[in-house]
Amino acid sequence: MTLNDFRRLALSFPEAVEAEHMSHPDFRVAGKIFATLAYPDKTYGMVKLPPLDQDKFVQECPEVFTPVPGYWGKGGATHVHLKKATKKMLEPAMAAAWRNAAPKHLLKDPAK
């Protein structure tokens, strides 16, 4: 996965926009960050997952997903090793991060 592949995927979610945080790109929905790119360097992305989802993705693909060290990682911030990631691996994690940040009116009711 390239930086642009990650960017395209993040921006494919409803109302997702690209902004900047601490000199690197981030992706937001309703003003909340759900993913960042190129931090700590250009070989990484980050998805902000609920901790239970983080555990699941890290266990399923530890070569792709690792918790960010420290406080942020304990809260669900999860590094994505871009060179090892594929769209098939990343898309469910990105969707979980987006859903975690999206306002309720954007979330589709699965019962409908």
Residue pairs with C-beta under 8 A, 6 or more apart in sequence:
1 45
1 80
1 82
1 83
1 85
1 86
1 87
1 90
2 82
3 37
3 38
3 42
3 45
3 82
5 82
5 87
6 35
6 37
6 45
6 80
6 82
6 85
6 90
7 18
7 25
7 27
7 37
9 87
9 90
9 91
9 94
10 16
10 18
10 27
10 34
10 35
10 37
10 94
11 17
11 18
11 27
13 29
13 34
13 94
13 95
13 98
13 102
14 29
14 102
14 106
15 29
15 30
15 102
15 106
16 27
16 28
16 29
16 34
16 98
17 27
17 28
17 29
18 25
18 26
18 27
18 28
19 25
19 26
19 27
19 28
20 26
21 33
21 36
22 39
24 36
24 37
24 38
24 39
25 36
25 37
25 38
26 33
26 35
26 36
26 37
27 33
27 34
27 35
27 36
27 37
28 34
28 101
29 98
29 101
29 102
29 103
29 106
30 101
30 102
30 103
30 106
32 101
32 102
33 48
33 101
34 47
34 48
34 94
34 97
34 98
34 100
34 101
34 102
35 45
35 46
35 47
35 48
35 94
35 97
35 98
36 45
36 46
37 44
37 45
37 46
38 44
38 45
39 46
43 81
43 82
43 83
44 79
44 80
44 81
44 82
45 79
45 80
45 82
45 85
45 90
46 68
46 77
46 78
46 79
46 80
47 77
47 78
47 80
47 90
47 93
47 94
47 96
47 97
48 75
48 76
48 77
48 78
48 97
48 100
48 101
49 57
49 76
49 77
49 78
49 93
49 96
49 97
49 100
50 76
50 96
50 100
51 74
51 75
51 76
53 76
53 93
53 96
53 100
54 65
54 67
54 76
54 78
57 64
57 65
57 78
57 92
57 93
57 96
58 65
58 66
58 67
58 78
61 89
63 81
63 84
64 80
64 81
64 84
64 85
64 89
64 90
65 78
65 79
65 80
65 81
65 93
66 78
66 79
66 81
67 73
67 74
67 77
67 78
67 79
68 77
68 78
68 79
76 100
78 93
80 90
80 93
99 107
